[in-house]
Amino acid sequence: MNRLSFLAVGLVAVAAAATAQDSSVLRDFPYSRVPDGAGSLRATLDPALPGAIEDLQVGIYVYHPRRGDLEVRLISPEGTAVELFRGSPRDGRANLGGVFGLNLATAGDLGRFKGQDFMGDWTLEVKDTRRGGNGILVAWSLQATLGASTPTPTPTKQRFEVIVENTSADSAFTSPLAPGAWALHRRGTPLVAEGLEALAEDGNPAELETSLARDPDVRAHGVFDTPDGANVPGPAFPAGSYRFVVEAEAGDRLSLATMLGQTNDAFVATPLRGVELFDAQGRPLAERVLSGLELFDAGTEANEAPGMGPNQAPRQAGPDTGPAEGTLRPFSDSTRALPLASELVDVQVRRTADGYAIRLTNRSRALSSPLTPILVATHAAEVALFELDRPAPPGLEALAEDGNTQPLEQQLVANPRVGQVQVVGSAPWGPGASVEFDVRADRRTPRLSFATMIARSNDAFVAPGPDGVSLFDARGALLDAAALEALLRDRLAVFDAGTEANQAPGVGSTTAPLQAGPNTGPRDPNGNVRRYADSTNDLAQGWARVEVRDVDGRGTFEVTLHNTSDRTGYPGILTPAAYGLGDGSASFFRAGQRASSALAELAEDGGTTDYLAELRRAGVTSTGSTSAVQPGASVSFRVQASRRNHYLSFASMVVPSNDAFLTLGPQGVALLTPSGRIRSAGAIQRDLERMTAVWDAGSEANEAGGAGPSQPPATHEAGPAEGSGRLRPYADPVWALPAADRMVRVRIRPLR
């Protein structure tokens, strides 16, 4: 047996005796950190030895204080993904070490790799599903028993039909797919080219296709832009699809990409180096559903809440209009956005003697909010807790607005088509807390529904759809625990009851628990139950007012800063303002650039000392700082203008927020004319009204409204950074999305 051992970075080969079969071992020691509770770590091994796999074993060692937080999968060069390990929160053991296929049980089937070519990029994906434990991938390895190598096949042509299906209707995030691009190639990553930004941000594949036409490694290319059943190009909505035909030769790889609509720059693609269409012997692969689809972040536009961002289609003003990641700009995010239900509630299911035990955990990542006691019911298929695009029943209104389960509980108990009804918990359960309940399976009442209010909202609630989920499969067999768990995770969504007008979560005066009493907020103008999707920016206007008064006619001005946020859906505090007079250049900061550390400190934590020192070094005069300003209050200060320095600006953090600050902009407002005369009061006031705005420092990712876990005054701990500005697997620490294969399915079949 010929054994090749590839060690660490150099992959040093060591040989032994030869027989009819080859066996290869690859090892890598990345010693890389696994993102804590957000995103995943990917490590790659690239064996140069061809041959069909007969047996495969995967060695791994991950340091982690709770191995039950981990999920691990392996992706082959052909794109086949096999789940190696799926942790359980009940597994409190530390570290994950051993060999899958030898002494570690494998969650999936390693036999799916049998017959595939060993040569190419193998990717190990390690995901930490819960915050609170730092993990490190210390080492991993592949050991394959291979069949005899075969000569390079003679190129043969084969036509394949490719179908790109939008399956997001069954996922936690429902979204259209935009037109995309495809390429046939034998090497390289042709999709990473000029034009990818236009595809990822605006769903326009034309520029990328032009780049593909110039790429010498691309044999054929095209776009898919007309959905099945349509006559004109457009998006493929949930349950819709695109299809196209390629003529490939043995050795060709297929790459494709499509924008995930209702995001800023997220796109679903094959692995960037493409997927195989032929086996190692040059035979066309049989019809299959591609595994290993990936969700990417182009890194060209700052991420907003999925489906709620003002800079996402169809809400954006036009193509290429969103701000770049990590840069200073006027604040444009939705202040009322809520994360996907998967980021609020984690689900674990286990079987019991007569049904299931279901455990729900309050994850509270982008939103730090308690959840109210849960109403749980089993029922017949004819029963639904609510209907989409219809007014909420009275019982649901009480639950969604005030967390009061009693009216809806009474309605369900009185319904003969409802079986088990229970209220789980006697008080709201906060971040990190869990509740557990038992469900009895009964074919007369085969569906499960439950609902819980997001306490720091007006009328938002989490539920697995209007009519819940079935506990039985199409054949009438009880679902196993893993299947029900996956189904609940996919179906859980955040809904707006439509009974009370929305405000910013965590700070709105009629959100619980800030409201004066139950059922006190104004009515929602929509009035129907719907998926929660509020893109309102409460910081866009009316949050503050600035007045300037000429004191002595010789350049002394009194400036009054009014905090008018008490009249908005986002009342908040202004921290002490750092102010001064500049020369009309970008003295205070530079729009579109990264914030200085001093300005980031002010915008994230309200500190003025370092920023004032920075302003003085930049030549800003008449500097100082004010006291904090509460909602409805004001503060005044004086400045002395000169012919050189007469442009007024300031910076004051908005609390609560991640890194929002009130300012008069990077240049400021002129108090004097170029010749040194005092401008008219009306002219100054008009400029003040135009320039007073809340800006985003771009130094910290924005969380949900005023209820983010990283926002002062609740905490002064640093929140996650906004983004690197680089192409990467999608792993936003705040606004998460489901895995690519939960939203898109790609089927490839050879044509006769």
C-alpha positions, 0 to 999 in steps of 0.5 A: 500500500502506498501511503503519502503523508502531507504534514502542516503547511508544507504538506511534506510527502512521505512514501511507503511500499506500493500495492493495488491501492493508494492511501493518503493522509493529509494533516493541517495545524491551522490553530485558528479561532472559531468565531464565538457564536457567529459565523464559522471557521473554514480550513482547506486541505488540497491533496494533489493525488487523484483517485476515486475515494473508497474510504475516508476518515477525518481527524479533528481536534477543536479546543472548546470549553463546551463541545456541545456548542459546535457544528462541523461539516466537511465539503468535498471538491465536488461540493458534497457536504457531510455533517460530521458533528452536531453538538447538543446543549446537553453535552457539557464536555470540553474539546472535540478530538478523534477520528470520524469514521474510526472512533468518533460517531459521524452525524452524516454519512461519509459514504457519500464521498465514495467514488469522488476524486480525492484531488482538489480543495476539501473544506472543513467548516467549524461553527460555534452556535452559542456565545460564551466560549472561545474555540480554536481549531488546533488540527485536522486531517484527511485519510483516504483509501483510493482506487487505482489512478486512471488516465486523464479522460478524453474530453467529451461534450455533454449538455446539462440543464441547471435549475436554480430554485428559490426555496426560501419560502420554507426558511427563516428568511423569505426573499426573491433571488435576482438574475445571476451569472454562470461560467464553465472553467477548469481553474481559477475563481472567475466569479471574483471579478469586476462586476461582482459588486453590481451582481451582489448589490443590485442583482445586475449580472451584465458587468460580471458577464463582461468580465467573464468574456475577457477571462482566458480561463473561462470556456463558456459563460452566460446569465440566467435572468428570466424566471420559469413561466415568465416572458421578461427578465426579473427576480425569482420569487419564493417557489420560483426558479431559473433554468439554463443549459450548458454544454460542458467537456470532461474536466469543466467546472461550473460556477454560478452566483445569484444575489439574495434579494432584500439584502445589501450585498449577499449572494449565493454561489457554488464554491468559488472554484466551481463544482465538477460536472464529470467523474474522474473517468470523464463520465457525466455525473448523474442528476443531483442536487448540489450540496455545498452552496455558499452564502457570501458577503461581497463586503462592498456595502454595509449590512442592514437588517435582512428585508428591512434595510433602507438601502436594500431593493426595492427600498433603495433610491437607486443602484449602488446607493448604500454606504461602504462598510466601516465608513462615516456616513449619515445614519440610514439604518432602520431603527425598528428592525428586528433580527430573524427569529433564529437569532432570538430563539434557539430550538432543541427537540428530543423524543419522549414516550408519548411525543416530544420535549421541546426546549427554547432558549432566548438567544438575544443576539442583535436584540436584548429582550425578554420573551413572554410566557409561551402559549402552546397548543396542538390542533387539527389542520383546520385551526390556525392561531392567525391568518396572514394579511388579516386582522389579528384575533382579539386573543392574539392582540393581547398576547402580542401587545402585552404578553397576556396569554389568557384570552387566546388560551380561553379561545383555544380551550373552547375549540373542539379541534384543539388538543393540548393547551398550555402556558409555559412560564409564569414570567418573562424569560430573559437572554440566556434563559431557557424554557421546556415543555412536553408535547403529546403526539395525537393524530387527531390534533397533529399540528403544533403551534406556539407564540411568545411576545418580544417584550421590548416591542409594540406587538411583535411575536415569534411563532412557527407560522400561522398554522404551526407545523405538523408532528407527522410526515406525509405517511403518517409517521411521527417525525424524529426529533432532528426532523422536527427540530429542523422544521421548527428552526426553518418555520420560526419567524417574527410577526407583526400583529398589526394592532399597535403602531411600531416604535424603536424596540427598547426605547419606544414609549408605548413598547413594553415595559415602558408603556403606561399600561396595557393596550395603550399605544396608537393603532397600526395604520396597516392593521393586518398580521404580517411578517415583521419588516419595518424599515423606518429610520426614527433618527432621520429627522426631528431628533434634535434642533439647534439654534444660534444667537448673535450675542454682541455683533463681534463674533460671539454666538450662543448655541442652544442644542435642543433634544427633541427626541421625546416627540419621536419613536426613539427617545434618547439621551445626547451625551456631552457634545464636543464642539468647536469652530473650523475653517470650512474644510473637513475639520471635524471628520471625513465622510466616507472614510473610517472614523478616527479612534477618538471619534469612534470612542465618542460615538460608541461610548460618549467620551470627548477628551481625545476627540477634543484634543484631535480637533485642536490638533486639526486647528479647530478653535473655541472648543469645549464640551457640554453636559448631557441632554435628556429628552425634552431638555436643552443645553447652551454654550458660546463660541467666538468666531473669527474670519478664519474659523467660523464654521460651527460643528459638534459631535454628541453620541445618541444613547442608546445606540452602537455608534450613532452621533448627532453633528452638523457634519464634517464642515459645519455651518458658517456663522460669518460670510467669507469677508468676515461679516455676520450672516443673517439669522435666517440664513444661519437657521436654514443651514442649521435645519439642513445640516443637523443630522445623526451620523453613523461612525461605521466603527460598530455594527448597528443592533436592533433599535435601542435594545442592542446588547452592546449599546450604552447605557446597558453596557460599555463593552465593545460590540462587533465591528461593522465589516472588513470591506472584503469578500468573505463567507456571510457571517454577519455578527448581528444580522444573520441569515439562514444557510445557503441551502435553506434558501436556494436549491440547485439541480443539475441533470445531464440531457440526452 
